[in-house]
Amino acid sequence: MKPSYLLRLLIACLWLFTAAACMKYGPPTTEDFSHGPSGEGLFIVSQGNFMYANASLSYYVPGSKKIENHVFLRANGINLGDVAQSMTLYKDRGYIVVNNSGVVFVIDLQTFRMKGTITGMVSPRHIHFIDDHKAYITDLYAEKITIIDPGTLQIIGSIPTPGHKSTEAMAQRDQLVFVTCWSYDNYVLVIDSQTDRIIDSLSVGHQPSQLLTDAAGMLWCTVRGGVLRIDPLQKKVTLQLPVSTEGYQTYIALNGTKDTLYYMDKDLWRMPIEDTQPPSLPFISRQGRLPYGLAADPVTSDIYMADALDYMQEGKVYRYTAQGVPLDTLTTGVNPGFFCFK
């Protein structure tokens, strides 16, 4: 063996030893948010890209106009997962539904630290709480709605949805829970939350998705090409607002007092919930933005409109006053699509 070869081998071994000694092993670095953002705030759920596992969670404080991005990753040292679909707050916990990862992460609202997980679903979409001991989780690819115990985070049952392979948003009126059937479906199901059984259904239009309850107890539902007002007691559609699809999904929101509806139809439109005719002029121009989410602050009625840009880069969220005056522009994660007010 030549001396030059031995020297090169010795140097290579020394480099490998030094590199290994410098590499850091052990638990990932995390941040302490316990003394960070507090008070009234807004969680922004960014879906990320399908199969990229780049979903993220942001937290925005309207009073200071400060936003913290990737707070789940920073607080827990792990990624949020693949396609974060929605988030719901219940008591002092936040429940983040991560669709393609098949998991619901439960976090502390102050520290953003993970308190547990809910697993065992195929492709969860939304979670709705009946009480301290029961919650429903809808699913994109399961012919059932999963029932979990919020106390133990364990599955305790299911509600079969024969003929409906995709369940989506939920809204409650008294003991009745209304559920949209989104993917290639056209029904809203009616579930008795005391018996956990489907007792009725309503045909509403192609691919119903969002479902909100206004101040008068009426339901507002988005379908392909329209926004519907539904009387939950008579279980019938009482108003239909036609919208242009343009290949985009229609988004709706209610103001803080829930007596004014906002909906996307190229631009943003606003109307009192009791009106029977659509408004004649748009409220806020879309200005060429790609709508990907819409919400209104339940206290101030400030409006938040999400823009996915090109679906690959960090998205934008535009904040307006209830009068439509621009207030702020936020940079978030990829594809911001869901808002949850603390």
C-alpha positions, 0 to 999 in steps of 0.5 A: 500500500502506497504512503500517499494512499495511507495518508489520504485514508487517514485524513478521510477517517479523521474528517469523518470522526470530526464530522460525527463528533460535531453532529447534533443528535437528540430531541429537536429544538423547540421554542417556548411561546408561553410568554408570547402571543396572548389575548385575542388572536387568529389561527391561520391554517395553511394546507400546504401541498398534497403529498409534500407534508408542508402544512403549517399553522400561523398565529396573528395578533390583530392589535399589534399586527404581529404574525408568527408563522410555523408555530406548530413546528416551532413549538413541537419540533415536528411538521404539522403534516400533509394537508391541514384542513381545518381547526376548531377551538373547544375549551382551552384546546385547539383541534387541528384536522390534518386530512391526508395524514389522517390525524387530529392534533390537539394543542394548548392555545397559549403555548401551541404545544401538542397535548395529544392526537386523534387517529384511526380515521381515513381522511378527516375533514372537520370536527364538531363538539356536541359536549365534553364527552362527544364530538363528530369528525367528518371524513373525505373517504369513509362512509361514516362519521367518527365519534370521539370522546374529547376527554380521552381522545379515543374513538367511541363509535361512528355514524354510518352514512350509506350512499354518502362517501364524503362528509364535510362541514357541520352546523348545529341547531338545537339537537340537530347536526347538519352535515354537508356531503361534498365530494361528488355528492349533493346532500345535507344530512340531518343527524340527531345528536342524542341518538347519533343517527341520520334522521333526514336529508336534503338535496341542495345542489352539486358538492355542498361544502361550507355550512354556517348558522346566522343570527336568525338560526338559518343555515347558509351553504355553499354549492357549486354555482350558488350560495343557499339559505336553508331553513333547518326547521322546515328542512328546505332551501328558502333562497339561492344566490347564483355565483360564477364558478370560474373554476374556483370554490365559493367562500362565505362568512358571517359578520360578528353579529351574524346578521350580514353575509359575505360571499365570493363571486369573482369579487366579495359581496355583502348582504343582510341575511334577511334580504331576498335579492343579491346586492347590486354592487360588489363590496370589495374587489378581488383585484385578480387575487386567487381566493382560497379562504374567507372569514370575519372576526366575531368581535370586530367584524374585520374581514380576512381574505386568503390568497393562494397566489400560485399554490406553491409559494407562501400565501397572503391574507388581506385584512379589511375593516367591516367597512371594507378599508384595508388594514393589513397584508399578512404573509403565511404558509403555503395555501392559507385556507382556514381561519380560527379566532381565539 
